[in-house]
Amino acid sequence: MGPMSSTDTAPNTEPGTGLCEEEHILLRQIALEAVEYGLKHGKHLPIETSRYPTPLQNTGASFVTLKMAGQLRGCIGSLEAYQ
């Protein structure tokens, strides 16, 4: 499946993602919690996917960039879904 165009998205979704703004906000919150948890406990944040909206329960690829003061500090991710 190729990239989605802005005409392929459902109402209230961000183009190219199929996720709504609230789901993007939630993903950013989860990412922050995961980083904080990892730094504090030295292991992955346990996540119960059934607590989240259906689109966030689906297997998908992700790529995260970390910036500080506008400067790239690191990145991690995959363009292919594997977990």
N, C-alpha and C positions, 0 to 999 in steps of 0.2 A: 504494500500500500504506500502510495506516495504522500508527499506533504499535502495538507488540507489548504484550500484557498479560503478566503474570508467568506465566500458564499457557501462553503460546505459546513460551516459551524452552526450549531443550534443557537437559539436566542440566548443572550447573556453569557456567551462563551468568548474567550479570548481567541482571536484568529490563530490557527495553526496548532492549537493545543487540545481543543475539545473540553477544556476545563473552564468553569466560571471563575469570576474574580474571587469569590469567597473560597473556592478550592485552592487557588493560587496563594491566598493569604494563609490558609491553613497549612499548606506545604511549607511555606517559609517559617511558620511557627514550629512545625515539627523539626525542620532542619536546625533551627536555633536550639531547640531542646535537645536534639541528638548530639550536637557539638558540645553543649554544656555538660550533658550527662557523660559523654565520653571522656571529657577532660577531668571530671570529678571522680568517676568510677573506673576509668580505664577499660571500659567495654561498651558494646553497642547498647543503645537505648532499646529496651524491650517494647515492641509495638504490637498491639492487638488490632489488626486491620479491620475487623468487623465493626469497630467503633467509628469508622470513617465513611464518608459518602461512597457510593458504589464506584464512581469513576476513579477514586483513589485506591480502591481495592484491586483494581486490574493491574496485571504485570505491565510495566512500561520502562522505558529508558529514562535516564536522568543525567544531567550534567550540572555541576555546581561550581560557581566561581566565587572566590572570597576576595573582597577588595577592602582596603583601608585607606581612607583619604583619597579615594579615586584611583589608587594604585592596585594592580593585581597582586594578590598575596599568595594565591594558590588556586588550584582547580582539581576536580576529580569527577569521574563519571564515565558513562558509556553511552554511545549512540544506539546500541543494541540492547534490548531488554533481555535479561538473563536470570533474574531473581523474582 
